[in-house]
Amino acid sequence: MKKKIILGSIILIATFIIGSTIIKSLASENVNQYKFAEITKGNLESTISSSGTLSPVTTVEVGPQVSGTIAQIFADYNDKVKKGQLLAVLDTVLLKASVLDAQASLERSQAELEKAESDFNRNKLLFERRIISESEYLPYEFNLKSQKANIKSAQANLQRAEQNLKYAVIRSPINGTVISRSVEEGQTVAASLQAPVLFEIAEDLSKMEILTEVDESDIGLIKEGQTVRFDVQAYSDKIFEGTVRQIRMQPEVISNVVTYTVVVDAANDEGLLLPGMTATVDFIIEEMNDVLLVPNTALRFQATEEMFAEFRKKKQNEFESKKDFDKERGSRIGRNGSADNVKMIWFVDSDGSLNMEPINTGMTDGINTEIVKSRFMEEGIQVVTGTETDASANDDSKKTFMGPPGRGRGF
């Protein structure tokens, strides 16, 4: 009889345990599981991104002022040159011939002038003695003035021809580095309409500039002297710094988008930056150091009506009415003085119930947001970033929990 009682008790206990397990399993199917992220401390910065092309601050294009054939070239890519240094020489045969022709024209004009002066002086004496009439005398006076003008013209032609001969010798106008050479010996260049570019010389490659295009919606945040951070593809693991030098007022319209050119100065002491490189630029608008950070996913979390009803029920003893709750929210307006910066952070208490904490937010970088003011939020607290059902939570690729893995506290 005693054995039957013990056996019956065992069966009853087993039935109770199995039934409890089944009930809990069925109940948990509709329970929301929460995904969490941790509140951390760190640095935060707000930036505006753009891109541009690196170029030397000062670049001079050197070309011939006369047409001709390149006879010799004395400079090549990357050569360091000094002001006045010989770069190239054009063939001077025709130019020297032009000088000789101009000299001959001048000598011929001088001879004609001497003859005109002699004729004028002789006929002037005859006119004064009334031997010839005024109409006979005037052509000699006119001829003398004309020959004097011819002398000036011949002198100008000679000066032009001599200068063109000097232009055949091309020299560097500045100290710098040759970054481009576009001609070869024997090549003919024509400078009649537009002087071709033979060499491009950068004055100082230790100082570079970046021309970036900034959208009109962001240009108001860019200031002269602002710190800039940028990188180039050639050194993807290295960050360079620069400074905004100029904001050009001339707008450009590209695909119906208005942009403005911003000039950024960048030091190139190591010589790593080369002309023509594409730079990805971040304008640093604002920086905050050692502040509480909350992930933006936590700010975007929206509780269901059932969750919010549960929360209100839990807090009804702490707030006399919704008016008091709103008053409490309004008392926590932060440094910007606007309730627009008040956001709600949801988390799970240690007893497993959903809770909420109003916080006042500051700047954001799009991933994290600064917590300016809060009653309970501190580093290490786990906040809710999303919910999932038990079915989806069984996926090992998603880390979800029935309660916070870290600390949690209520109001």
C-alpha positions in Angstrom: 0.0 0.0 0.0 2.8 2.3 0.9 4.6 1.6 -2.4 1.4 2.5 -4.3 1.2 5.9 -2.5 4.8 6.7 -3.3 4.4 5.6 -7.0 1.2 7.8 -7.2 3.1 10.8 -5.8 5.9 10.4 -8.3 3.5 10.2 -11.2 1.6 13.3 -9.9 4.9 15.3 -9.5 6.1 14.2 -13.0 2.7 15.2 -14.5 2.9 18.6 -12.8 6.5 19.3 -14.1 5.6 18.2 -17.6 2.4 20.3 -17.6 4.3 23.4 -16.2 6.9 23.0 -18.9 4.3 22.8 -21.7 2.4 25.9 -20.3 5.6 27.9 -20.0 6.6 26.9 -23.6 3.2 27.9 -25.0 3.2 31.2 -23.1 6.7 32.1 -24.2 5.8 31.8 -27.9 4.2 35.3 -27.7 6.7 36.9 -25.5 8.9 39.6 -27.1 12.6 39.1 -26.9 14.9 42.1 -26.9 18.1 43.0 -28.7 20.5 45.2 -26.7 23.3 47.6 -27.1 25.5 49.1 -24.5 25.8 52.8 -23.5 29.5 53.7 -23.8 31.8 56.7 -23.2 33.8 58.1 -26.0 34.5 60.8 -28.5 32.0 62.1 -31.0 32.3 64.3 -34.0 30.0 65.6 -36.6 31.4 65.8 -40.2 30.4 66.7 -43.7 32.0 64.5 -46.4 33.1 65.5 -49.9 35.8 64.7 -52.4 38.2 66.7 -54.5 41.4 66.6 -56.4 44.9 67.5 -55.0 46.9 70.1 -56.9 49.9 72.3 -56.1 49.0 75.7 -54.7 50.9 77.5 -57.4 51.4 76.1 -60.9 52.8 77.9 -64.0 52.3 76.7 -67.6 55.3 77.5 -69.8 54.9 77.9 -73.5 56.6 79.6 -76.5 55.7 83.1 -77.7 56.8 82.3 -81.2 56.3 79.5 -83.6 59.0 77.1 -84.6 60.6 73.7 -84.2 61.9 72.4 -80.9 65.6 72.1 -81.4 66.7 71.1 -77.9 65.0 70.2 -74.5 66.9 70.6 -71.3 64.3 69.6 -68.7 62.2 66.5 -68.0 59.5 65.3 -65.6 60.3 65.8 -61.9 63.3 68.0 -62.5 64.0 70.7 -60.0 64.5 74.0 -61.8 65.5 77.5 -60.8 64.1 80.8 -62.0 65.7 81.7 -65.3 67.0 78.1 -66.0 67.1 77.0 -69.6 64.2 74.6 -70.4 64.2 74.4 -74.2 65.4 76.1 -77.4 63.6 76.6 -80.7 65.3 76.4 -84.1 66.6 80.0 -84.7 67.4 80.0 -88.4 64.3 81.7 -89.5 64.3 84.0 -86.5 67.8 85.2 -87.2 66.9 85.8 -90.8 64.0 88.0 -89.6 66.5 90.0 -87.6 68.8 90.5 -90.6 65.9 91.5 -92.8 64.7 94.1 -90.2 68.2 95.5 -89.9 68.4 95.9 -93.7 65.0 97.6 -93.8 66.2 100.0 -91.1 69.4 100.8 -93.0 67.4 101.4 -96.2 65.0 103.7 -94.4 68.0 105.6 -92.9 69.4 106.2 -96.4 66.1 107.4 -97.7 65.8 109.7 -94.8 69.2 111.2 -95.5 68.2 111.8 -99.2 64.9 113.3 -98.1 66.6 115.7 -95.7 69.0 116.8 -98.4 66.2 117.4 -100.9 64.2 119.3 -98.3 67.0 121.6 -97.2 67.9 122.5 -100.8 64.3 123.2 -101.9 63.6 125.1 -98.7 66.3 127.6 -99.6 64.9 127.9 -103.1 61.4 128.5 -101.6 62.6 131.1 -99.2 64.2 133.0 -102.2 60.9 132.6 -104.1 62.6 130.6 -106.9 60.0 127.8 -106.6 56.4 128.0 -105.6 54.8 126.6 -102.4 53.2 123.8 -104.3 56.6 122.7 -105.5 58.1 122.9 -102.0 55.4 121.1 -100.0 56.1 117.5 -101.4 59.7 117.7 -100.1 58.5 118.6 -96.6 55.9 115.8 -96.7 58.5 113.3 -97.9 60.9 114.2 -95.1 58.2 113.6 -92.4 57.3 110.3 -94.1 60.9 109.0 -94.1 61.2 109.9 -90.4 58.1 107.7 -89.7 59.6 104.9 -91.8 62.6 105.0 -89.6 60.5 104.5 -86.4 58.6 101.6 -88.1 61.9 100.0 -89.2 63.3 100.3 -85.7 60.2 98.7 -84.2 60.4 95.8 -86.7 64.0 95.2 -85.8 63.2 95.3 -82.0 60.4 92.8 -82.6 62.6 90.5 -84.6 65.4 90.6 -81.9 62.9 89.9 -79.1 61.4 87.0 -81.1 64.9 85.6 -81.4 65.2 85.8 -77.6 61.8 84.1 -77.2 63.3 81.1 -78.9 65.2 80.4 -75.7 62.6 79.2 -73.1 63.5 79.6 -69.5 61.7 78.8 -66.2 59.8 81.7 -64.8 59.9 80.4 -61.2 61.7 78.0 -58.8 59.9 74.7 -58.8 59.4 71.2 -60.1 58.5 70.1 -63.6 55.3 68.1 -63.3 54.5 68.0 -67.0 56.4 68.0 -70.3 54.2 67.9 -73.5 56.8 68.2 -76.3 59.7 66.3 -77.9 62.7 67.5 -79.8 61.9 68.1 -83.5 58.2 68.8 -82.7 56.8 72.0 -84.4 54.8 74.4 -82.2 52.5 77.1 -83.5 51.9 80.1 -81.2 49.9 82.2 -83.7 46.5 81.7 -82.1 47.2 80.2 -78.6 50.6 79.4 -77.1 50.9 75.7 -76.6 52.0 74.4 -73.1 55.4 72.9 -73.2 56.1 72.5 -69.5 54.0 72.7 -66.3 56.0 73.8 -63.2 54.7 73.5 -59.6 56.3 76.1 -57.4 56.2 74.1 -54.1 55.0 70.5 -53.8 55.3 70.6 -50.0 52.1 72.7 -50.0 49.1 71.2 -51.7 45.5 72.3 -52.1 42.2 70.4 -52.5 39.3 71.8 -54.5 36.1 70.2 -53.2 32.5 70.7 -54.0 30.1 71.1 -51.1 26.3 71.0 -51.4 24.4 74.2 -50.8 22.6 72.6 -47.9 25.9 72.1 -46.1 27.9 75.1 -47.1 26.6 77.2 -44.2 28.5 74.9 -41.8 31.8 75.4 -43.6 34.1 78.1 -42.2 37.5 79.4 -43.1 40.2 78.0 -40.8 38.1 74.8 -40.2 40.0 71.6 -39.6 39.7 69.0 -42.3 40.6 65.3 -42.4 41.1 63.4 -45.6 42.6 60.3 -47.1 43.7 59.2 -50.6 43.5 55.7 -52.2 47.3 55.4 -52.4 47.6 55.4 -48.6 44.2 54.1 -47.4 45.6 53.5 -43.8 46.9 57.0 -43.4 44.9 60.1 -42.4 46.0 63.5 -43.5 44.9 66.9 -42.1 44.2 70.2 -43.7 42.6 73.6 -43.2 39.8 75.4 -45.1 41.4 78.4 -46.8 38.7 79.8 -49.1 35.0 79.3 -49.8 34.4 80.5 -53.4 31.1 82.3 -54.0 30.7 81.2 -57.6 28.1 78.4 -57.6 28.2 75.4 -59.9 25.1 73.5 -60.9 25.6 69.8 -61.6 22.5 67.7 -62.3 20.3 70.4 -60.8 22.3 70.4 -57.6 24.0 73.7 -56.5 27.5 73.3 -55.1 30.2 75.6 -54.0 34.0 75.1 -54.3 35.9 75.0 -51.0 39.7 75.3 -51.2 41.5 73.2 -48.6 45.2 73.7 -47.8 47.2 70.6 -47.0 50.8 70.1 -45.9 52.9 67.6 -47.9 56.1 67.6 -45.9 56.6 63.8 -46.5 56.0 64.2 -50.3 53.3 61.4 -50.2 50.6 63.5 -51.9 50.9 63.8 -55.7 49.0 66.2 -58.0 45.9 64.7 -59.4 45.1 62.3 -56.5 41.5 62.1 -55.4 41.0 62.9 -51.8 38.0 61.9 -49.7 37.5 64.9 -47.4 35.7 65.2 -44.0 35.0 68.7 -42.7 34.9 68.5 -38.9 31.9 70.5 -37.8 31.8 69.7 -34.1 33.7 67.6 -31.7 32.8 66.2 -28.2 35.2 64.2 -26.0 34.5 61.7 -23.3 30.7 61.9 -23.5 28.0 59.2 -22.9 27.0 57.7 -26.2 23.8 55.8 -27.1 23.4 53.9 -30.4 20.9 55.6 -32.7 19.1 52.2 -33.1 18.1 52.5 -29.4 16.6 55.9 -30.1 14.6 54.5 -33.0 13.2 51.6 -31.0 9.4 51.8 -30.8 7.5 49.8 -28.2 4.1 48.3 -29.0 0.9 49.5 -27.5 0.9 46.5 -25.2 4.4 47.3 -24.0 3.6 50.9 -23.4 0.4 50.0 -21.6 2.4 47.7 -19.3 4.9 50.4 -18.7 2.1 52.9 -17.8 0.5 50.4 -15.4 3.9 49.9 -13.7 4.5 53.6 -13.3 1.0 54.7 -12.3 2.0 54.7 -8.6 5.0 57.0 -9.3 3.1 59.6 -11.3 -0.3 60.9 -10.1 -1.5 61.6 -13.6 -0.3 62.0 -17.2 0.0 65.7 -16.6 2.6 65.0 -13.9 4.4 62.7 -16.3 4.5 65.4 -19.0 5.7 67.9 -16.4 8.5 65.5 -15.4 9.5 65.2 -19.1 9.5 69.0 -19.5 11.8 69.5 -16.5 14.5 67.5 -18.3 15.0 69.8 -21.3 18.7 70.0 -22.0 21.2 72.7 -23.0 19.4 73.5 -26.2 16.3 74.5 -24.3 13.9 72.5 -26.6 11.8 69.5 -25.9 12.6 68.3 -29.4 15.9 66.9 -28.0 14.1 64.7 -25.5 14.2 61.0 -26.6 13.0 57.8 -24.9 15.4 54.9 -24.1 13.8 51.5 -23.5 15.4 48.8 -21.4 14.4 45.8 -19.3 14.6 45.8 -15.5 16.3 43.1 -13.6 12.9 41.6 -13.0 12.4 41.3 -16.7 9.8 44.0 -17.2 10.1 46.8 -19.8 11.1 50.2 -18.6 11.8 53.6 -20.2 14.1 56.5 -19.5 13.7 60.0 -21.0 17.1 61.5 -22.0 18.2 64.8 -23.5 20.3 64.3 -26.6 23.0 66.3 -28.2 25.1 65.9 -31.4 25.2 62.8 -33.5 27.5 61.2 -36.1 24.7 59.1 -37.6 25.7 56.0 -35.6 25.8 57.2 -32.0 24.2 60.2 -30.2 25.4 62.2 -27.2 23.4 61.9 -24.0 23.4 65.4 -22.6 21.2 64.8 -19.6 19.6 61.8 -18.0 18.6 60.6 -14.5 19.9 57.0 -14.6 21.7 56.3 -17.9 25.4 55.6 -17.4 28.2 53.7 -19.0 27.6 50.0 -19.3 23.8 50.0 -19.2 22.1 47.8 -21.8 19.4 49.5 -23.8 16.8 47.9 -26.1 17.5 48.3 -29.9 14.8 45.9 -31.2 12.5 43.0 -30.6 12.2 39.5 -32.0 9.9 36.5 -31.4 11.2 33.2 -30.0 11.0 31.7 -33.4 13.4 34.2 -34.9 15.5 34.2 -31.8 16.4 30.5 -32.3 18.6 31.7 -35.2 22.2 31.5 -33.8 23.3 34.4 -36.0 21.2 36.8 -33.9 22.1 37.5 -30.3 18.9 38.2 -28.4 18.0 37.9 -24.8 15.0 37.6 -22.5 16.6 40.2 -20.2 19.6 42.6 -20.3 23.0 41.0 -20.2 24.3 43.9 -18.1 22.9 46.2 -15.5 19.4 47.5 -15.5 17.5 49.8 -13.2 14.1 51.4 -13.1 13.0 54.9 -12.4 
